[in-house]
């Protein structure tokens, strides 16, 4: 079974942005935000972006989306058997 370590989104995103050598303003622009405050609100944990934006943010900082957003870690944790049940398969 795969082990997961949880970092609050703000810490993981801030760290990823800094490791990518980006300022908040640069990262915001690359992610398609008009204002750096929009990125800052995500980084501080006040806003959760829609999935499409989460994917873009992860691309900007060079990380997988599930490394940055707890909501996506839950999706990644589903194994193939779970996915079959979710999709309408049979229970074992």
Secondary structure, 3 states (H helix, E strand, C coil): CCCCCCCCHHHHHHHHHHHCCCCHHHHHHHCCCCCHHHHHHHHCCCCCCCHHHHHHHHHHHCCCHHHHCHHHHHHHHCCHHHHHHHCCCCCC
